[in-house]
Amino acid sequence: MESANKAAKTIILFLTQRSGKNKATKNSNEAEYRAIFDNLIEDLLVVLYWPEWPAAGLLLSMASKFMVCWESLPPALFSDFPLRLPPSTT
């Protein structure tokens, strides 16, 4: 499970760091990465309960947790973003 968490963290950090922190895009690369990230989230929501995609929930949880912390964390601390998610209450 640790390797799955690490892979999810890597994906989320890669896409969010390249999509820029401000709402206004600085260049076309940021816009492209934002579109990729948006499409990834949409696709993960579609396959969330499919048994063929067990990591969809993990990626969505990691992305949600990261987005909640996004504004409160300075960019230097992105590397310290937690690998483990809190235990599920359901």
Buried (B, 14 or more C-beta within 10 A) or exposed (E): EEEBBEBBBEBBBEBBEBBBEEEEBEEEEBEEBBEBBEEBBEEBEEBEEEEEBEBBBBBBBBBEBBEEEEEEEEEEEBEEBEBEBEEEEE
